[in-house]
Amino acid sequence: MKDLYSYGKKPDHEWKILPWIPTPRPPFKIWVKAEQIAPFFIIPHHPYSISLLLKICDCFCLDSFHLLGLNGSSSDWEQLVRGVILEFEANNSGRNLFLFDSDDDIFCFYSQYIDDLLMLAKTIRAACNDVNAMKSYLELGQKHL
């Protein structure tokens, strides 16, 4: 496992300049409370992006994944989150706003579209409370891997 702050971090020159955001980019506000998304957690990479992470060893939703025939690995989480993203993109403007940087120990997705990622964090966390929602997102994510 690499250092938690390195997940989703890219060199400054690799980020796109978003024309609607002033240069230099002002500090962004993380408006999601930690308890709203726990056990997921956010790592900011000022001024460009944030990452949403989950430690696989926490075994979060493991029973739900097992019910669905999966093991709760980083790749299972990526499939689930891809489904959430696809639904999000269908209802909002923008495609390919989110990137993944996971390994066996940590699931991570990140973006420089801060508010979009924060909204997704809340949606993902809510989906984890409903096995049928998880199944639906997993099926959607599987179609687009």
Number of C-alpha atoms within 10 A of each C-alpha: 9 9 6 14 12 12 24 23 20 12 7 12 7 8 12 9 14 12 7 7 9 9 9 8 13 11 9 14 9 14 10 14 12 12 9 13 18 15 14 19 17 23 19 19 19 14 13 22 20 25 28 22 23 21 18 17 11 11 14 16 17 15 14 19 21 11 12 15 9 14 17 20 21 20 15 17 26 22 21 24 24 25 25 23 24 17 14 17 15 10 9 10 8 9 11 9 15 15 14 17 17 20 15 12 15 21 23 25 24 24 23 23 14 20 16 16 22 21 13 17 24 16 16 22 15 14 19 17 12 12 16 13 16 24 19 15 22 22 15 20 22 15 10 10 9
